[in-house]
Amino acid sequence: MAEKRDYYEVLGVEKNANADEIKKAYRKAAIKYHPDKNPGDKEAEEKFKEAAEAYDVLSNPDKRARYDQFGHAGMGGAASGAGGFGGGFGGFSMEDIFSQFGDIFGGHFGGGFRSSGGGRTVNRGSDIRIKVHLTLEEIAAGVTKKLKINKTIACDKCGGTGAKDASSYSTCSTCNGSGYVVTMQNSFFGRMQMQSVCPTCGGEGKIITAKCDQCGGEGTTRGQEVVEIKIPAGVGEGMVLTVSGKGNAARHGGVSGDLQVLIEEEAHPELLRDGNDLIHNLNITVTTALLGGTVEVPTVDGRAKIKIAPGTHAGKVLRLGGKGLPDVNGYGRGDELVVVDITIPDRLSKEERKLVEQLAELPSFQKAESVKNQNIFERMKNFFR
């Protein structure tokens, strides 16, 4: 599968382009590559769909913010079809594009309510947003979740058409089956021809003469669906992934909406996330700090043993390379930073106190190096320098 192009590049706009500039750029590209203008040209059709996908993301403030932060991975990657994540029109037809953005064309090529094949308006179901809670371990490895979603589904009796049977239709007499009507209106520029969705059939071009007795002619009922959601490794709190076509079903067999999956992270008892890095606060005894030793620390992959060098200070940061989280865009993996803290006993016995007092008299315990007087934040700064 070819790598997706940058959406700003597709529309030919800068990353700081405003909504009007993005809309104008999309309209220009859509008219240039419109199938009516390029009959039989598959490359032009793909560019037409590519422009629509870019506009779908960049014209939506929420989607645009996710794209600017995470790139195509923030839109769910390049996968499409059932259960796949799509940033725009992964499984959509030409009619779907016209039904969502047809008004952009403003009268070109038969207006915004028909496709190049004379197609009629396609109903689209509404989107559904759900929250999915993930552990750090699930985020590190990626996970597949099976969720039961309460939603509008296609009527199983009529197959989503809303009609009693295949013969329960008649051609709309208002639009003669085209799905749109043309009227004349006066303007400063004289009489102008205006095109709009047929008010009688709603743009479908046909009328149901005998309705399904189960859904009342809507083509949809309330129900449940088990949806399998593949969540890639490295996702983050607040990220929204889109599962194309898994939202509410549309009236009369139209295009289903999308399922938007909001990621929420569960707090880990021992690890704190900082981007793709993980931070662990390690408590060691005074004797381990003085003499050194081997200790265990938690990681997202299990437990790991690390060595503590003799004379380790409180606040020292040890780096475990590659033990953090994978980058959602595939750019490597973060590290785990182990911040050392030294546990001081609350109480000492008489014998222990006597031993400590004896140690305090020795030269090594009377000199304090300057680094020992730095607070933990200064040491962290020095570590990253």
Secondary structure, 3 states (H helix, E strand, C coil): CCCCCCHHHHHCCCCCCCHHHHHHHHHHHHHHHCCCCCCCCHHHHHHHHHHHHHHHHHCCHHHHHHHHHHHHHHHCCCCCCCCCECCCCCCCCHHHHHHHHHHHHCCHHHCCCCCCCCCCCCCECCCEEEEEEECHHHHHHCEEEEEEEEEEEECCCCCCCCECCCCCEEECCCCCCCCEEEEEEEECCEEEEEEEECCCCCCCCEEECCECCCCCCCCEEEEEEEEEEEECCCCCCCCEEEECCCCCCCHHHCECCCEEEEEEECCCCCCEEECCEEEEEEEEEHHHHHHCEEEEEEECCEEEEEEECCCCCCCCEEEECCCCCECCCCCCECCEEEEEEEECCCCCCHHHHHHHHHHHCCHHHCCCCHHHHCCHHHHHHHHHC
